[in-house]
Amino acid sequence: MGYTPKLINGCGVTATAGNPKGKTLLLRADMDALPMEEDSGMEFASQVPGAAHCCGHDLHTAMLLGAAKLLKEEEASLEGTVKLMFQPAEENMQGARAMIQAGILKNPDVDAAMAIHVNSIAVCGRLLVFSGPTCASSDLFKITIKGHGGHGARPEETVDPLNVMAHIHTALQALQARELRAGETGVLTVECMKGGSTYNVIPDEAVMMGTIRTYNKEIRQMLITRMQDIASGIAEVFRAEAIIEFSDNYTIPLISDKDMAAFATDTLKKILPQDQILPMHKSFPGSEDFAFIADKVPTLFIVLGAAVQKGVEYGQHHPKVRFNEECLPTGAAAYAYLASEWLKNNK
């Protein structure tokens, strides 16, 4: 296409179109697969064990390549720079951070950013333009409770980690019930509780694992801090120890810029039917590491419908999910047209 692409961290890719006299808008497509098997029945289904494009990232890559071609063909008319960002490792929420650290927002400095994500349930070709809180944060935690095991008939000789775990689990429910303001959204869920292996033996330790999600950075930090306080405090009360670990696979809330959302809604209606553009003023609990880009510059996040038919049964991350490729021209055109118009309106 005439680009000079550059590798970032050995697997991310970037390239630019336009001229350096104006501002710079970044267009992002994630391109990683999921660690699962595919059962879509498509002729191009993954043949690689434990790797499948069941979230639509292959469509994102295709759309951004299409937009890249359009932008290169009209490069002389661009009133600024469009920076392309082909991002690895969105699914483990580490790719955007890695590319930021490697300088994706520099040389030239990025002024705003945009991403499109397909959805296998939404009507094919429909563009859902999000405004305000969009995607939830995600923090994965593990609490290891260390006690002192022994015979079930002599509990006084032990420090029972299962008892401690039960008290911690009950106490954590108070965070949502008593420490969040009315109307504030925050979810702390314990999805795994393990300890012991047989009858009549109190184990030495027990393990809890869970997630924290919210749409507010301050609430996120409060839940993280209070969860640690509660786990450590209760363990200490019962003479046990709580070791708390957080996964590096985390992300912060994604906030879509309201001005960019309004601009996108008005601009897309110039090239597409009115009912194809749907402003969205609500959030969804999924997580997206594009949030780290949105934390640095004003950002637009759009969901593009890719349903094969009405009433489809399978959503993202299901082995049988299928996506309607007829949405691809719409996505590529939206990327290219919004980029061109944004540069024209933000000199």
C-alpha positions as CSV (number, residue, x, y, z in Angstrom):
1,M,0.0,0.0,0.0
2,G,3.0,2.3,0.2
3,Y,3.4,2.4,3.9
4,T,6.6,2.0,5.9
5,P,5.4,-0.1,8.9
6,K,7.4,-0.5,12.1
7,L,7.4,-3.3,14.6
8,I,6.9,-2.4,18.3
9,N,8.0,-4.9,20.9
10,G,8.4,-7.5,18.2
11,C,4.7,-8.0,17.5
12,G,2.8,-4.7,17.5
13,V,2.8,-2.8,14.2
14,T,2.4,0.9,13.4
15,A,2.5,3.1,10.4
16,T,1.3,6.6,9.5
17,A,-0.5,8.4,6.6
18,G,-1.0,12.1,6.0
19,N,1.3,15.0,6.8
20,P,2.9,16.3,10.0
21,K,1.5,19.8,9.8
22,G,-1.8,19.0,11.5
23,K,-2.8,17.0,14.5
24,T,-2.5,13.2,14.9
25,L,-5.4,10.7,15.3
26,L,-4.6,7.1,16.2
27,L,-6.7,4.2,14.8
28,R,-6.4,1.0,16.7
29,A,-7.1,-2.7,15.8
30,D,-6.3,-5.5,18.2
31,M,-5.2,-8.7,16.4
32,D,-4.7,-11.4,19.0
33,A,-6.6,-14.7,19.3
34,L,-8.1,-16.4,22.3
35,P,-6.6,-19.4,24.1
36,M,-9.4,-21.7,23.1
37,E,-10.6,-24.2,20.5
38,E,-12.8,-23.0,17.6
39,D,-15.9,-24.8,16.5
40,S,-17.5,-22.4,14.0
41,G,-17.5,-24.8,11.1
42,M,-16.1,-22.1,8.8
43,E,-13.6,-23.2,6.1
44,F,-11.0,-20.8,7.5
45,A,-11.5,-21.8,11.1
46,S,-8.3,-22.0,13.2
47,Q,-6.2,-25.0,12.7
48,V,-3.9,-24.1,15.6
49,P,-4.8,-25.9,18.9
50,G,-5.6,-23.5,21.7
51,A,-5.9,-20.4,19.4
52,A,-9.1,-19.1,17.9
53,H,-10.4,-15.7,16.7
54,C,-13.6,-16.0,18.7
55,C,-13.8,-12.3,19.7
56,G,-13.5,-10.8,16.2
57,H,-10.0,-9.4,16.3
58,D,-9.3,-10.7,12.9
59,L,-12.1,-8.6,11.6
60,H,-10.7,-5.5,13.4
61,T,-7.4,-6.1,11.6
62,A,-9.1,-6.5,8.3
63,M,-11.1,-3.3,8.7
64,L,-8.0,-1.3,9.7
65,L,-6.1,-2.6,6.7
66,G,-9.1,-1.5,4.5
67,A,-9.0,1.9,6.1
68,A,-5.3,2.1,5.6
69,K,-5.8,1.5,1.9
70,L,-8.4,4.2,1.7
71,L,-6.3,6.7,3.7
72,K,-3.2,6.1,1.6
73,E,-5.2,6.7,-1.6
74,E,-6.4,10.0,-0.2
75,E,-3.3,10.9,1.6
76,A,-2.8,14.2,-0.1
77,S,-6.1,15.5,1.2
78,L,-5.5,14.6,4.8
79,E,-5.1,17.6,7.1
80,G,-2.9,15.9,9.6
81,T,-1.6,12.5,10.5
82,V,-3.4,9.2,10.9
83,K,-1.4,6.7,13.0
84,L,-2.3,3.0,12.7
85,M,-2.0,0.8,15.7
86,F,-2.2,-3.0,15.2
87,Q,-2.1,-4.2,18.8
88,P,-1.2,-7.6,20.2
89,A,-2.3,-9.0,23.6
90,E,-5.7,-7.3,24.2
91,E,-7.2,-10.5,25.6
92,N,-4.7,-10.6,28.5
93,M,-4.9,-6.8,28.8
94,Q,-1.2,-6.2,28.4
95,G,-0.8,-5.2,24.8
96,A,-1.9,-1.5,24.9
97,R,0.3,-0.9,28.0
98,A,3.2,-2.5,26.2
99,M,2.7,-0.3,23.1
100,I,2.3,2.8,25.2
101,Q,5.5,2.1,27.0
102,A,7.2,1.5,23.7
103,G,6.1,4.9,22.4
104,I,3.0,4.4,20.3
105,L,1.6,7.8,21.5
106,K,4.9,9.6,20.5
107,N,6.6,10.6,17.3
108,P,4.3,12.0,16.2
109,D,2.4,12.8,19.5
110,V,-1.1,11.5,19.4
111,D,-3.9,14.0,20.0
112,A,-6.9,11.6,20.0
113,A,-7.7,7.9,19.3
114,M,-10.4,5.7,18.0
115,A,-11.2,2.0,18.0
116,I,-14.0,-0.2,16.6
117,H,-15.0,-3.6,18.1
118,V,-17.4,-6.0,16.3
119,N,-20.3,-7.7,18.1
120,S,-21.7,-11.0,16.9
121,I,-25.2,-10.3,18.4
122,A,-25.8,-6.7,17.2
123,V,-27.4,-6.1,13.8
124,C,-24.9,-6.3,11.0
125,G,-23.6,-2.9,10.0
126,R,-25.1,-1.0,12.9
127,L,-22.6,1.4,14.6
128,L,-23.1,1.8,18.4
129,V,-21.3,5.0,19.4
130,F,-20.4,5.0,23.1
131,S,-20.3,8.2,25.2
132,G,-18.9,8.4,28.8
133,P,-18.2,5.2,30.9
134,T,-18.1,2.4,28.4
135,C,-16.2,-0.7,29.5
136,A,-15.5,-1.9,33.1
137,S,-12.1,-2.2,34.7
138,S,-10.9,-5.7,35.5
139,D,-8.7,-6.8,38.3
140,L,-8.1,-10.5,39.1
141,F,-7.1,-11.4,42.6
142,K,-6.0,-14.4,44.6
143,I,-6.2,-14.7,48.4
144,T,-4.1,-17.5,49.9
145,I,-5.1,-18.1,53.5
146,K,-2.4,-19.8,55.5
147,G,-3.5,-21.5,58.7
148,H,-2.4,-24.6,60.7
149,G,-4.0,-27.9,59.8
150,G,-4.9,-30.8,62.0
151,H,-7.5,-33.4,63.0
152,G,-11.1,-32.5,62.5
153,A,-11.9,-33.8,65.9
154,R,-9.5,-31.4,67.6
155,P,-10.1,-28.0,65.9
156,E,-8.7,-26.2,69.0
157,E,-5.3,-27.3,67.9
158,T,-5.6,-25.8,64.5
159,V,-6.0,-22.5,62.7
160,D,-8.7,-23.4,60.3
161,P,-8.2,-21.6,56.9
162,L,-11.7,-22.7,55.8
163,N,-13.3,-20.9,58.6
164,V,-11.3,-17.8,57.8
165,M,-12.2,-18.0,54.1
166,A,-15.9,-18.2,55.0
167,H,-15.7,-15.1,57.1
168,I,-13.7,-13.2,54.4
169,H,-16.2,-14.1,51.8
170,T,-19.1,-12.9,53.9
171,A,-17.4,-9.7,54.8
172,L,-16.5,-8.8,51.2
173,Q,-20.2,-8.7,50.4
174,A,-20.5,-5.6,52.6
175,L,-18.3,-3.6,50.2
176,Q,-21.1,-3.5,47.6
177,A,-23.9,-3.3,50.2
178,R,-22.4,-0.7,52.6
179,E,-19.4,1.0,51.1
180,L,-20.5,2.1,47.6
181,R,-22.6,5.2,47.2
182,A,-26.2,4.7,46.0
183,G,-26.2,4.4,42.3
184,E,-22.4,3.8,42.0
185,T,-21.5,0.6,40.2
186,G,-18.8,-1.8,41.5
187,V,-18.7,-5.5,41.4
188,L,-16.5,-7.7,43.6
189,T,-17.1,-11.4,42.9
190,V,-15.4,-14.5,44.4
191,E,-15.6,-17.1,41.7
192,C,-13.4,-19.8,43.2
193,M,-13.0,-21.1,46.8
194,K,-10.7,-24.1,47.4
195,G,-9.4,-25.8,50.5
196,G,-9.0,-29.3,51.9
197,S,-9.1,-32.7,50.1
198,T,-10.8,-35.2,52.4
199,Y,-13.0,-35.8,55.5
200,N,-11.8,-35.1,59.0
201,V,-8.6,-33.2,58.0
202,I,-8.4,-29.5,58.5
203,P,-6.0,-28.2,55.8
204,D,-3.1,-25.9,56.2
205,E,-4.3,-23.4,53.6
206,A,-7.2,-22.3,51.5
207,V,-7.5,-20.2,48.3
208,M,-10.0,-17.7,47.0
209,M,-10.0,-16.2,43.6
210,G,-12.1,-13.4,42.1
211,T,-12.6,-10.3,40.1
212,I,-13.2,-6.6,40.7
213,R,-15.0,-4.5,38.1
214,T,-16.1,-0.9,38.0
215,Y,-16.5,2.2,35.7
216,N,-14.8,4.6,38.0
217,K,-11.0,4.7,38.8
218,E,-11.5,6.0,42.3
219,I,-14.1,3.3,43.1
220,R,-11.8,0.7,41.6
221,Q,-9.0,1.8,44.0
222,M,-11.3,1.8,46.9
223,L,-12.5,-1.7,46.3
224,I,-8.9,-3.0,45.8
225,T,-7.7,-1.3,49.0
226,R,-10.7,-2.4,51.2
227,M,-10.6,-5.9,49.9
228,Q,-7.0,-6.2,51.1
229,D,-7.9,-4.6,54.4
230,I,-10.8,-7.0,55.0
231,A,-8.9,-10.1,54.0
232,S,-5.8,-9.3,56.0
233,G,-7.7,-8.1,59.0
234,I,-10.0,-11.1,59.3
235,A,-7.1,-13.5,58.8
236,E,-5.2,-11.8,61.6
237,V,-8.3,-11.9,64.0
238,F,-8.3,-15.7,63.5
239,R,-4.5,-16.1,63.9
240,A,-4.1,-16.9,60.2
241,E,-2.3,-15.0,57.4
242,A,-3.8,-13.8,54.1
243,I,-1.4,-13.4,51.1
244,I,-3.1,-11.3,48.4
245,E,-1.9,-11.3,44.8
246,F,-3.2,-9.4,41.8
247,S,-2.7,-10.6,38.2
248,D,-0.8,-8.4,35.8
249,N,-3.7,-9.1,33.4
250,Y,-5.7,-6.0,34.4
251,T,-7.2,-2.9,32.9
252,I,-8.8,0.3,34.1
253,P,-12.3,1.6,33.1
254,L,-12.7,2.8,29.5
255,I,-14.2,6.2,29.2
256,S,-15.3,7.4,25.8
257,D,-15.0,11.1,25.2
258,K,-18.4,12.7,24.9
259,D,-17.3,15.4,22.4
260,M,-15.8,12.8,20.1
261,A,-18.9,10.6,20.4
262,A,-21.1,13.5,19.4
263,F,-18.8,14.3,16.5
264,A,-18.8,10.7,15.3
265,T,-22.6,10.4,15.5
266,D,-23.1,13.5,13.4
267,T,-20.3,12.7,11.0
268,L,-21.3,9.1,10.3
269,K,-24.9,10.2,9.5
270,K,-23.4,12.0,6.5
271,I,-22.4,8.8,4.8
272,L,-24.7,6.2,6.3
273,P,-28.5,5.8,7.0
274,Q,-29.7,7.6,10.1
275,D,-31.0,4.4,11.7
276,Q,-27.7,2.7,11.3
277,I,-26.0,5.0,13.8
278,L,-27.0,4.5,17.4
279,P,-25.7,6.8,20.2
280,M,-25.0,4.7,23.4
281,H,-25.1,6.4,26.8
282,K,-24.8,3.2,28.9
283,S,-21.9,0.9,29.6
284,F,-21.3,-2.8,29.5
285,P,-19.4,-5.0,32.0
286,G,-16.8,-6.3,29.5
287,S,-13.3,-5.0,29.8
288,E,-11.1,-3.6,27.1
289,D,-7.4,-2.6,27.4
290,F,-7.9,0.3,24.9
291,A,-8.8,2.0,28.2
292,F,-5.1,2.7,28.7
293,I,-5.1,4.7,25.5
294,A,-8.3,6.5,26.6
295,D,-6.6,7.4,29.8
296,K,-4.0,9.3,27.9
297,V,-5.9,11.1,25.1
298,P,-9.6,11.8,24.2
299,T,-10.9,8.5,22.8
300,L,-13.8,7.2,20.7
301,F,-15.0,3.7,21.1
302,I,-17.6,2.2,18.6
303,V,-19.2,-1.2,18.5
304,L,-20.0,-2.5,15.0
305,G,-22.8,-5.1,14.6
306,A,-21.7,-8.3,12.9
307,A,-24.6,-10.7,13.5
308,V,-24.9,-13.4,10.8
309,Q,-28.7,-13.3,11.3
310,K,-31.3,-12.2,13.8
311,G,-31.5,-14.0,17.1
312,V,-28.1,-15.5,16.8
313,E,-27.3,-17.9,19.7
314,Y,-23.6,-17.5,20.2
315,G,-21.8,-14.4,21.5
316,Q,-18.1,-13.5,21.7
317,H,-15.7,-16.0,23.3
318,H,-18.0,-19.0,22.4
319,P,-16.3,-21.7,20.3
320,K,-19.2,-21.6,17.8
321,V,-19.4,-17.8,17.3
322,R,-19.5,-16.5,13.8
323,F,-19.2,-13.0,12.4
324,N,-20.9,-11.5,9.3
325,E,-18.1,-10.2,7.0
326,E,-20.6,-7.9,5.3
327,C,-19.8,-5.5,8.2
328,L,-16.2,-5.0,7.1
329,P,-16.7,-2.3,4.4
330,T,-18.8,-0.3,7.0
331,G,-16.0,-0.6,9.6
332,A,-13.2,0.4,7.1
333,A,-15.2,3.3,5.8
334,A,-16.0,4.5,9.4
335,Y,-12.4,4.4,10.4
336,A,-11.2,6.3,7.3
337,Y,-14.0,8.9,7.1
338,L,-14.0,9.7,10.8
339,A,-10.2,10.1,10.7
340,S,-10.2,12.4,7.7
341,E,-13.1,14.5,9.1
342,W,-11.6,14.7,12.6
343,L,-8.3,16.0,11.3
344,K,-10.2,18.6,9.1
345,N,-12.2,19.8,12.2
346,N,-9.4,19.8,14.7
347,K,-6.6,21.8,13.1
